[in-house]
Amino acid sequence: MLKSIIIAAIIAITIIIWVASGQFNNSEDSSNIIEGNPKISKSTKEPFLVETKIYRSSLRKSEIVLRGKTDSARKIDIKAETDGKIEKIFIKKGSSVKKGQILFKINMKDRNAKLKEAISLVEQRKLEYDVAVKLKSKGHRSATKVASAAAKLESSISRQKAIDLDIKNTIIKAPFAGYIDRKFVELGDVISRNVKVAHLVDKDPFLVIGQVSETDISKIKVGDKARAKLINGNIINGFIRYISLTAESKTKTFRVEIEVPNKDNQLRAGLTAEIFIEISKQQAHFPSPAVLTLSDSGLLGVRIVNDKNKVEFMNIKIVEDTEKGVWVTGLPNEVNIITVGQEFVSNNEIVRTKLSDKNE
């Protein structure tokens, strides 16, 4: 009987010690309860894990991109300035010519005879004028007679000059160095004044012509650098030499001419080109669109982790959208952007980070 009482007492004491021990531990745990969340203790709470990637800014050139085509900077239809038969042709279609080079010669016909006649008449009128002046000085000729002789002399001189010019015009020369793109007459053709004989194209420089929208026209000016990418992939650099003051009525766009060199004569008129006009330079980041998110107020930005491991939301501005990503401004030169988990954290929250090994 006594033995049973002793055993029962030992069991009771053991239970009392065990219960007391549990209360003590609970008391310690209660001191670690996280404020505002009594169900989670500080000893068991662990910051949320997010993946991040460090982005560094780089100098970004902002550009206006246009569709355009090449054209010659200078071209002209060469026309005959006198009548006659084509006596000689010194060029052929596709020829390169120098400034002042003879292209065609028109038959002289009776132009030399007319010139001799005109020279003789000038000499005669000059003698008549000289005599009239001498007689007037002696009182034997009136001022009216002298004026008439002077007028006849001037008329004969003008006729001689006209014949001289007509003879000069029988030789047709290139007004500038270029390329004979077309030839309109053949040997023996009889032509009249203002008839086209050839089409001359200036080979260097060349133009790349595009149309700029009314929203972008204020961003460019004459002299700005530009480049063009041809359909074969070649890149040519130049500058804006002309901007139209008047928009096209249908498209509301403005003609822009980019002057480019053509020293190697590789450019031809009518080639399709993509034009890039540089409008500004600025530091920008190139993140993947996947890291972009919206703030609670609907602003576009990214969530970053600062040097205290706290989450921050930073507003951004997209300056260019490409197939591979977006160029944005508004961020520090170096920033640690959350790439995975940004939708599950909030501002000022302390997080654990893991650098992403993915290529964004």
Stockholm file with secondary structure:
# STOCKHOLM 1.0

chainA/1-360         MLKSIIIAAIIAITIIIWVASGQFNNSEDSSNIIEGNPKISKSTKEPFLVETKIYRSSLRKSEIVLRGKTDSARKIDIKAETDGKIEKIFIKKGSSVKKGQILFKINMKDRNAKLKEAISLVEQRKLEYDVAVKLKSKGHRSATKVASAAAKLESSISRQKAIDLDIKNTIIKAPFAGYIDRKFVELGDVISRNVKVAHLVDKDPFLVIGQVSETDISKIKVGDKARAKLINGNIINGFIRYISLTAESKTKTFRVEIEVPNKDNQLRAGLTAEIFIEISKQQAHFPSPAVLTLSDSGLLGVRIVNDKNKVEFMNIKIVEDTEKGVWVTGLPNEVNIITVGQEFVSNNEIVRTKLSDKNE
#=GR chainA/1-360 SS CHHHHHHHHHHHHHHHHHHHHHHHHHHHHHTTEETTEEEEETTTCCCEEEEEEEEECEEEEEEEEEEEEEEESCEEEEECSSCEEEEEECCCTTCEECTTCEEEEECCTTHHHHHHHHHHHHHHHHHHHHHHHHHHHTTSSCHHHHHHHHHHHHHHHHHHHHHHHHHHTTEEECSSSEEEEEECCCTTCEECTTCEEEEEECCSSEEEEEEEETTTGGGCCTTCEEEEEETTSCEEEEEEEEECSSCCTTTCEEEEEEEECCTTCCCCTTCEEEEEEEEEEEEEBCCCGGGCEECTTSCEEEEEECTTSBEEEEECEEEEECSSCEEEESSCSEEEEEEESGGGCCTTCBEEEEECCSCC
#=GC SS_cons         CHHHHHHHHHHHHHHHHHHHHHHHHHHHHHTTEETTEEEEETTTCCCEEEEEEEEECEEEEEEEEEEEEEEESCEEEEECSSCEEEEEECCCTTCEECTTCEEEEECCTTHHHHHHHHHHHHHHHHHHHHHHHHHHHTTSSCHHHHHHHHHHHHHHHHHHHHHHHHHHTTEEECSSSEEEEEECCCTTCEECTTCEEEEEECCSSEEEEEEEETTTGGGCCTTCEEEEEETTSCEEEEEEEEECSSCCTTTCEEEEEEEECCTTCCCCTTCEEEEEEEEEEEEEBCCCGGGCEECTTSCEEEEEECTTSBEEEEECEEEEECSSCEEEESSCSEEEEEEESGGGCCTTCBEEEEECCSCC
//
